[in-house]
Amino acid sequence: EVPPCAVKDQGYIDPAVPSVNGGIEIQDAQACQNACANVVTCKVFTFYINSGGCWLQGISGEAPKLQEIPGVYSAPREC
């Protein structure tokens, strides 16, 4: 499942998050967004389709810039 506001092949790279912090082998982008919504400091997320890696980002207070990353979904914490 993919959140309605998610974009494909665009995501975030957050210097404040050097390693995956939302889990790996996460079921889908919706589950990753749910994880982000449960973390008060999470502003956006990037979900890697192949690995199921869920990156919770924007923890330093602002979301990093959206950029092209093949094979991901990303979205704000809530649509």
C-alpha positions in Angstrom: 0.0 0.0 0.0 1.2 3.5 -0.9 0.0 6.7 0.8 -2.0 8.9 -1.7 0.4 11.8 -1.3 3.6 9.7 -1.8 5.9 10.3 -4.8 7.8 7.5 -6.5 11.5 7.7 -7.4 12.0 10.8 -5.3 13.1 10.9 -1.7 15.2 12.5 1.0 18.8 12.2 2.2 19.0 13.5 5.8 22.6 14.2 7.1 21.1 13.9 10.6 20.1 10.2 9.9 23.2 8.3 8.8 21.7 4.9 9.1 18.2 3.4 8.6 16.1 4.2 11.7 12.6 3.0 10.8 13.3 -0.6 10.3 14.2 -2.8 7.4 11.9 -5.3 5.5 9.0 -3.0 6.3 5.9 -4.2 4.5 5.1 -1.1 2.4 5.3 2.7 2.1 2.1 3.1 4.2 3.6 1.2 7.1 6.7 3.5 6.9 4.4 6.5 6.9 2.7 5.1 10.0 6.0 4.7 11.7 6.9 8.3 10.8 3.6 9.6 12.2 4.4 7.8 15.5 7.7 9.6 16.0 7.2 13.2 17.1 10.4 14.5 15.4 9.7 12.8 12.0 8.7 15.2 9.3 9.1 13.0 6.1 10.0 9.5 5.3 11.8 7.6 2.5 10.9 4.0 1.8 13.2 1.8 -0.3 11.0 -0.6 -2.3 13.6 -3.4 -2.7 15.0 -3.6 0.8 11.9 -2.4 2.7 14.1 0.1 4.4 12.2 2.9 6.2 14.1 6.1 6.8 12.4 8.6 9.2 13.7 12.0 8.3 13.6 15.7 9.2 14.4 14.9 12.8 16.6 18.0 13.1 13.5 20.2 12.7 13.2 20.6 8.9 12.8 18.3 6.1 15.7 17.9 3.7 15.3 18.8 0.0 13.4 16.3 -2.2 15.7 14.7 -4.7 15.7 11.9 -7.3 16.3 8.5 -5.9 15.3 5.5 -8.1 13.2 2.8 -6.3 11.8 4.8 -3.4 8.6 6.3 -2.2 8.5 9.3 0.0 5.9 11.5 1.6 5.3 13.8 4.6 4.3 12.2 7.9 0.7 12.6 7.0 -1.1 13.3 3.8 
